[in-house]
Structures are given as structure tokens and as C-alpha cells.
Amino acid sequence: MLLAQAGIMGVFLAADALLFYFFWELALIPMYFLCSQWGGETRIAVTFKFFIYTFIGSLLMLISILYLYGQTPDHSFSIESFYNINLTSKQQSLPFWLMFVAFAVKMPIFPLHTWQPDTYEQAPTSTTMILSGVMVKMGVFGLIRWLFPILSGASFIWGDVVTLIAIIGMIYASLIALRQDDLKRLVAYSSIAHIGLLCAGMFTQNASGMQGVMIQMFSHGINIIGLWIVVDWIERKTGTRKMSELGGLAQKAPALTIFFVIIALANIALPLTNAFVGEFLIFNGLLGSFTHYYVWYTVFAGVCIILGAAYTLRMIRKVAYGETNEITANVKDISLNGKLALGIIVVLILAAGIYPQPILDLTSGSTDSLVDKFDIIRKALLK
């Protein structure tokens, strides 16, 4: 875990392209061994699939980095030199797609997502928490710190295409989540839908959409970890993750049920919860985008709100309510430590939902500088 932490911190702090790539790879090594050694029955095949996806994505990113290094004015890997690269929008297209694929695999974005549900299902819960709560944000961070500032022209030109792909993935993942019986897979597909919305919000390239992404990264990390804690507790106490085999937990574990319902509803952006703020800003950014296509994008993305409510309420009903059975009849409520952990998560959910201004103030400088750069490019391309 310390190696993973070092890799993640290195990714977020690196100001050199080669160091960024080194730490990007370093963060994956402990995840590979944790999944392959302590995962489920099919962990070897799943971990190999995870490795292939991430390795190919990383290789494409390395090719893009080396190409961009050759275009720097002083032949340096420093981030400032990369920011000073002067390429036309057409010349930026190839390195843009090479780098974007690497970040899209990490987030993950449809159709590069297929490693994620299997890995989340087979990995130990603690590893899944790191993957979903923190490591997927490395991909979004890569867009913010590396892709957009360096390849702004291509990001502007290909924004409509990427947003369309992201929204297709949102609808696809939400529909599959409706059909899931396994709690881990349901949460995994729910996460794909939420990350798709984050990607769409980034490519609105306006202040509202990008501020929504910033707060939604924080909110998604909190909510998804809370859900994993609940799912892990249910599996350990009942021996199953199948919703069809559960029911009536509200009668036997009322405290857990209260936390579970609050976190699950926060995950679908109930007003006064943290995710509502981020999703509201993202949808406002989609509507305020510079092209009429985004009106339709907003409509289709809005369908995912309905689908999200459907699969989440179905999950709550099947797990917590109804009659107990032989599996849930002897379940005892969550321990004091569990109540404390989930209580902190619920406090963060409500605090960020009721008063998100400190987070917005913290991130406004970064988003404003990116939006200003896109405004300059937009004006130049529209002349």
C-alpha cells in the first residue's frame, strides 16, 4: 500500500513528463499484486486483463510524451517546456488521442472500461476502494494538468466526439447496472456512469462544467468508498453479494441501513448531498456550452439520472427492505468502528452538499486559467 501511495502522490505532484510516466506505472504495480494474490476465484485472468489494458494505454502515453518532447523549444521533459509547445490543432490530434486513450483506460471511459467491473468484483475490497476512490481520478487529473494545457487546440476540436463517447458509455453502464444482481458489479457499473459524466463535464470547457468536475471528483471518491464499506460488511456477515438472496436488513441492522440509504441516495445526487452540487454544475455547463450538440447531450445524460435512481432504489429495496430470510435472519448491526467510519462519510456528504463553497473557492483558480485558454483558442478558430 505504501508503494501505491507513493505512486499516486508522485502522479499528482510530478512536474516532469518522464517522472509523471514513472509514477503512473509505479502506482499500478502494487494493485496488480494485491489483486492477483488476494482476489477472487478468477483473479489471475482478471488481473491479466487489467494489466493488458493499462500497459497498452501507458505505452501510447509514452509515445505521445516522446513525440511532444521532440517539439519542446529546449528539448526538456519539464511541464513548463511542454506548456510552451507550439503546434497547430491538426498537429496536436495524434498525440491528443494517444494520451487521451491512456487516461480513458484509467478512468475508465467506454469502450475502454471492460477491465473495471471484473477487477472491482475480484479484487479485495480495500484494493477496490483505492482503485475506485483514488486511482480513477488519476485519469481525470491527467486531463486537467497535462492534456488540456498542452493540447488545447485538439481538445477543443475533438471535444464533441469525446463527449458523445462518454454519454454513450453513461447510458450503456446505467442500463447494465439495472440488470445486475451482484452488488459489487452494480456499484462498478454505477461508477462507470459517473466517471462518464465527469469526462463530459471536462469537455464542456466552461467554468460551470469544470467546477462541477472538480467537486464531483471529491464527491465520487467519498460516496463510492462508503458504498464499498457497506457492500463488504454485507458480504462478510451474510456470505453473499447477490441482492436476490438478501432482504430485510433494515430489521436486523437499522444503523447500517440508515448509512446505506444516505450514501446510496447521495450517489444519485439527491439534493443537499455532495453529488448534487457537482452534477448540477456539470449539467449547467453542458447546457451553456458553445455548440448546439450539447443540448442533446444534456438530454441523453439526463436520462442517466432516471436510470441511476431506478437501479439505486431497486438495490435499496432488495437489500434493506422486505422480509428477512435464512441468510439475513441472524445478522447483527454494524459495530461501533463501522458506525464511526460511515458516520464521517455521511457528515462529509451533507457538509459538501449544504455548503460546497470552500471546495469551489479552492479549485476556481485552476478552472479559470483553463477556461481562459480555451476561450482564446475558440476565438482564434472561429475567426
Steps between C-alpha positions, in 0.01 A plus 500: 500500500789738570630444147155578359481813712844611379397445139173690537668794676767504232238519223329796666824687574723425199611806300700292254344283229733204554449512876126516442521189281725322753261560790202417279649154448620469859148544637381198299756248627360447853144491363601217266649288779223574750236393248687192380591373847191577710221531244211268418488170315566644154755754621784387270306545176345827622834640616663412167220682318551801728875490427453482122262797492718719719825395332375583150357832620827588674701408189288735288552777753877444493499532120307827533743631763803420284340668199419811703853503644630534146279808451611685815704816436784391736468119467396454860248277676399774746134587509575866426679401179204284401268795566709710259464257209362675193309260276199557278173335600543247218851410617370450853241241402720189500671564838160605637342162423805305615498676835122505534474122456741450791290725724174349372616149595580619850169682562358279322297628204290289260608294306825463697318412822465122481786431743329695777191296605698175503788653695271666755314172548810283547731739686507519882269774622787715633665488157171580327465806725837632384428424135156662494542771760843633404669339200223565247544870584854475361343488154289811560803673652701412189245683287516809720877528551643351181257449214303826504785749560736334250256395227228762539424534129439129447301485825273772363462339156435146626291602801167413337619152404638421846184628669283285273708193588476582871121538490457175305703334773282657770180362349660161428636462856172615658297248298736217596486608868122455484554131415755422770434270794853521645550807720863548402426495129208738545720752683771451236268583209358789698853634534554476121187711445618763747849518352343541155321807630830633636658462156208674331524781754870549427440544128235768548810716547306765690523609863180335622573161348860489617417619851237226513767246405729620778242461774364181348842334515501562873139390540535183294802392703308535826179337380657204326716413801193517724318258271798260500506500881131408507534232230801347674314489834199334337718239331692418818189471716274315256748320272337635183489809281194396302203728553261215422628317808477797736214698653375635829831642622320809630341282768829349615747782429316833522813714547668346196183551298483870585861552388445282193193694386665841548815399310304328222273802452803731503644286222202594280529869589210552739471874581696607810759231437848553356439342158203728432725807493746348255238354268298822498808699396595245233153498347496878511835495322366263233205730434727804489747351256589669174335247264137394453601135516533535876127557541444146377794376702337649809170328424661157460720552804187595694351160417777351711365685804175305462683173439726565799200556725343178368794268571586668831146483640476141378822421688375663820166319482649157437776527760348693787125451486253215471502190716809341647605154386728228629806694385409834662299378801800488738689806377610747767539874454826667403766549768598829662808530277284450193250759622784746554644445150165528325400791726802701382409427137139611556617822668723577201213423261265741675762770566610515136138486385380781724805728482732418205650849470840419660562227240392729216728778626791256526470387137388822330852614410582184304169492315507870414845474343393204285177668395688817403734295281208328328330834442811625317512187284127516430524859380802420281331199337171681442660796318 
